[in-house]
Amino acid sequence: MNSVTSSWRRRRQAARTRRALDRALARTSSPAMRDELLTMANSSGFTR
């Protein structure tokens, strides 16, 4: 049961992080900041 719970928590955290990233990308007006956010997300494995 513990592995199921930790797996669920990891999936929920990843989903929250993706949503936060999507919001940050929508708010940014600078192409450089958008590139930086995308680079950070891709290196961390938070993209879909």
Residue pairs with C-beta under 8 A, 6 or more apart in sequence:
14 46
17 46
18 46
18 47
18 48
21 37
21 41
21 46
21 47
24 37
25 34
25 37
25 38
28 34
28 37
41 47
